[in-house]
Amino acid sequence: MTARPPGADDPQARSRNLRIEPVLGRRDLDRFIRLPARLYGDARGFVAPLVIERRDTLRQDQNPYFRHGTAQYWLAWRGERAVGRISAQIDQLYLQRHGADTGHFGFLDAEDDPEIFGQLLTAAERWLAERGMRRMLGPLSLSSNEECGLLVDGFDAPPMLMMGFAPPYAAEHLAASGLRKAKDLVAYDLVIPDPSPAAIQRRITKLQSSSRVRMRPLDMSRYASELMTVIDIFNDAWSENWGFVPFTEPEMRHAARSMKPLIRPDLVWIGEIDGAAAAMIVCLPNLNEAIAGLNGEILPFGWIKVLWRLKVAGLKTGRVLLMGLRRRHHKSAVGTLVIYALLEHLRVGMLRAGLRRIELSWVLEDNLPMRRVIEDVGAHVYKTYRIFEKEIR
């Protein structure tokens, strides 16, 4: 029998051996990025994000979030083994819109141990308190325009592009550390119907008789300005939603560059009312299908698999990550019809692209008008993400 190390079964010894240290330098940052792959590599609902993309998100000289936000990252260690991670961040745009005392935490991943979660959350709480914050909200990685919420239902469902993963024990450990629910976000699953439901066809027929409305795909010859239009509609449509923070112009340009390799014009639609862009929908093929099994690496030969899966095998799933209608049309009949028309044009584009299933995410649990529209086309909730909060003592 192999001898166990001294104190292995002693909770006090385990606590003494646990230390929380800030991320310093590229080597620590790489450990921070790669930790989830080691923790969750065998989980059915997890695909490791590309390391190169995570570096781009977390480096303060690369991500335009850091023009209005600050952040600190930590790793939890037991001996020489990293066992957890967390970030804390303060977003000036959020403070301007929602009050001057709320900070955020994110990138929370750890082994199944309440002590690790507790100490990581304490480190984030202390950092925020030292900077005048009196409330902690998260996980947001890094803001509400990136990965939001902790997965609390749907753990075995297929992993989707730019949506986080967490094991079932994580929510239990957050609750044990004194955090409570602030808001739930839901993700919808839709098997692409062919043909569309009869009720949707009737709405589309009604809209076709109107000369006020025009639907058009994204014009790739004007890609940069088209993406600016999409984000401008988003900023207006979502401006009164809970926790909303607008995309800044540098973030718009950054998003345009990062999304361009995945953009298909027939998966991005803009609805015009009376000649003005009024609504939009953006669907991206699910890159997680292409990078599954690569453990976050595309070098030296992972890129060959990615290209083959993208170009030869083809992707079968996608995610609608942006959809919105300008506020002045929110309660109008024509505005509602335009949303249905966007979904119908997207349905046709998805079938043409070979997609068979999409996720529409995320949607606030209390955004009932949008939820009704999504459910009308046959989608159902299959994942739930939770934003937690805690008052900082």
N, C-alpha and C positions, 0 to 999 in steps of 0.2 A: 504494500500500500504506500502511495506517495504521501509524504508528510506535508501537512498544510502549514503555511507560514504562520508565525506567531501572531495572534490577534485576529486571524482571519474571520473567526466567528464572533468577535467582540465588537459590538456597535461603536463603543467609544474609541477603540483603536482605529476602526475604519474612518470615523469622523476626523480623528487626528491626522490620518494619512491623506485626507482630501484637502486639496488646496485650489484656490481660484486665482488665476493669474491673467493679467491683461495680455492681449495679443500684441506682440512687438516684432515687427519685421516680417519679411516675406515668408520665412520658414514657418513661423507661427500662423500666418494667414493661410498658408496651404494646409496646415493641420486643421484649422478651423473649417475650411472649405470641404475637406475630404472626410471629416468625421461622420456625417450622416451615412455615407456609403458603407462605412464599417459597422455602424449601428444597425442599419436597416437593410443591408444588402440582400437578404433573403426574403424580405417582406413582399408579398404579392402586389401591393399597391404602391411600391416605391420604384422609381428610376432615378439614378444619380444624375443631378444636373451636370452640364459640362463645366469642368473646372475653369476653362478660359472665360466662360460667361459669368461665373460667380466672381472671379477676380475683377472683371469689369464692373460688376455691381458694387463690390465692397471696397474697392480702392477709391480713396477720397480725391485722387487726382484724375479719375476717369468718369465717375458717375455724377451728372449734373445735380442730383439730389443734394450734394454737399455744398452747393452754392447757397442753399437756404437751410441746411440741416447739419448737425454735428452728431457724431456717434463714437462709441467705444465698444470694443469686442473683448470677450473673456473666454478662456478655456478652463475647464475643470480637470484637474489631474489627480490620479492615484498612482503614486510612484512615477514611473516614466510613461504611463499610459493616459492619454486624453480620454475622458469619460463623459464630457459634456461641453456645451458651448452656449453663449447667449450674447446678444447685443443690447445696448441701450442707446436711444437717440432722441434728440430734440429737434423738432421741425418748426422753424419760425413761421412758415405759412400756416401750419395747423394752429399755432398759438394765436395768430392774427384773427383767425376765423372762429375758433372754438374756445377761447379763454387762455390765459397766460400761465397756467400752472399744470398742464398735462404733458408728460413725457411718454415715450413709447419704449417697448422692448420687442425683440424679435430674434430670429435665428436660434430658437430655443430647441435644442436636441440633447438628449442625455440617455444614459443607461437607466434601467428601471430601478431607481433608487430615490426615495423622497429626499434624502440628505443632499444629493447632488442638485436636484431641482431647487430645493430650499436655499442653498448657498448661492447658486447662480442668480436666482431672483433677488436675493439680498444684495448681491454686488451691483446689479442693475438699479435697484431701488436707492441704494446709497449714492451712486453716481448722479442719479436724477435729483435726489434731495439736495445734494451739494450745489446744484445749479438752480435751485429755487422751485423745483417741481413738487407738487403736492398730490399728484394723482399719476398712476402708471396704467397704461393701456396697451394691449397687444395680444398676441404677437402680430407685429407689422414688420415686414422685411423688405424694404426699410419703411415704406409709407403705404397708404391705402391705395396708391396707384401701382403697387408691386404685389408681392405675395401677402395675403391677408388671412388672419385667423388660424386657429388650431383645429385640425381635423378631429371631429368628435363622433362622426358616423359615416360609414361607407369606406372602411379601412381596406377592404379587399377589391374595391372597384378599380378599373384601369387607371393608371396615373396619367394626368393630363398636363400639357404644356403650361408652365408658369403657375401651377397650383401645388401647394405644399403637401407634404405627408407628415403624419405623426402617428405613433402607435397608441393603442387604447389607454395605456397607463399614464400618458402625459397629462390628460385632462384631470385625472384623479390627483396627480401630484400638484398641479396648479391649485386645485380647490383646497388641498390640504395645507398649502402655503398661504391661504387667506385670500386668493383671488376669486372673483365671482363673475358671472356672465354679464357682459355689457350689451352684446348684440350677436345674433346668429346670422350667418351668410349661407345661402343655399346654392347648390349646384344642380342643374337639371341635366338629365340624360334624354337624348332623343334619337330613336332609330328613324332615319330619314324616310318619310312616307312617300310612296309612289303609287297612285297620284296623291295629291294633297287632300286633306279632309274636305268633305263637301261644304262645310260651314265656311272654311277659308276660301274655297273657290267662289262662293257667293259674294264674299266681301271683295275679292279681287275683281269680279265682274262689275260690281257697283263702282269701284274706283276707276275702272277703264273708261267709264262714261264721263269722267271729270276731266276738263281741260286744264285744271289748276295744277295737276300733279304729273311729275315726270320721274321715272326711276332710271338710274344709270349706273354702270359699273365704274370702278376706279379707273381713271385714265393714267396709265403708267408713263405716258410721255410727259405728264405734269406731276410726277410722283410726289415730289417734296411739297408742292402747294396743295395737292389733294389730301395728303396726310395732315397738313395744317388745318384744312377744312374739317376733317374728321375729328381732330382733337378739339377744335373750337366748338363744334357741336357738343362733344362730350362735356367740355367745361361748362357750357351753358345748361345742358340737360341735367347734369348731376349736381349742379351748384347748391341745391337746397337739401341734398341727401345727407344723412347722418355721417359724420366723419369725413366729409368730402374735402379734398385738397386739390387745387387746380394743377394741371400740367403747366409748367413754365415753358417758354420758347426753347431754351436749351434742352429741356427734357423732351420736347416734341421732336427736335432734330435728332437727338440721341435715339429715341424710339423708332423714328423713321429709318435710320441706318440699320438698327438691329433687326427690325422686322422685314426689311426688304427681301432677303433671300427666301422668305416663306410666303410672301404676298402673291396671291393669284387674283387677277382683276375680277374674275367671276365669283370670288368669295368675299369681295368688299363692295358694298352697294351704298349709294347716296340717294336719298329721296328729296326731291325739290318740290316746294309748294309756292306757286305764284312766281316761279323763276329763281327762288332763293333756296340754297341748301338748308334743309330743315331737319333731316334725320339721317342716320347712318347705321350700318352694321358691319362688323369686321370679324371674319372667321379665319383662323390660321390652321393649317394642317398640324396635327399633333406630333411635334418633333420627338416626343418621348418614345414614339414607336421606332424611330430611326436610331435613337441612341441607347435603347435598352440593351443591357449586357455589356456596355463599354466602360462602366464604372467611372463615368465622367471624363474619360480620356479619348481624344481623337487622334493622338500621335502614339506610335509611328504609323499604325495601319488602321486605326479606327475610322478614319475618314473614308476609307474604301467601303466599309460596311454602311456608313451613313449614306454615301452616294448611291449605293446599290439599292438600299431600302427606299430612298427618295425617288430615284429615277426609274428603277426596274421593277421592284416588287410593288412600289406604290404604297401610300399610307391610306388607311381605311377610317381613321378617326380624325376629328378636329375639335377646335374649341372656339366658340363665339365669346371673345373677350371684351368687345366693345359694342354697345348698342345704345342709342339714345335719340330723343326727340327734343327739339328746342322747347323751352318752357312755355313760350307763348302759344304753342299748339297742344299743350298737355291735356287740356280738357275739351279739345275740339274733335268733332266727328272725323274730319279729314285727317287730323293727326293720328288718330287711332288706326284708320285705314292704311295710312302710310306704313306704320309699323308692321301690320299684317303683310303688306306688299313687299317690304324688305325681306321678311322671312320667306315668302314664296319665291322671290327671285334668288335668294340664297339657296333654297331647297334645290332648285333646278341646277344652279352652279355646282352644288356639292355632288349631286349625282353625276354630273359631267366630269367632275374631278376624281370620281371613284370613291368618294367618302360615303360611308354607310351609317356612321353614328357620330353624333357631336355632343359636346357638353356646352351648355349655356351657363356661364358663371362669371363672377358671382352675382347674386341678387340678394338685397337686404330682405330679411324675413318679413318685414312689414311693408315692403313695396308691393302692395296688393294689385294695383293696376298692371304693372309689368308681369307679375306672376300669373295673372289671369290670361294675358295674351300668350305667354309661353306655354301654359297648360292647354290652351285652346288648340295649339298645333300638335298636341300629343306628347309633350315632354312630361317627365316626372322627376321629383327630387330624389337623388340617389346619394348625395353627400351633403354633410353639414359641417361648416367651419364656425368656430366660436371666437369672438373677441372677448378677452377677459379684462377686468379692471380691478384696481386696488388703491385705496387711499394710502398715501405715504405718510408714515408717522414722523 
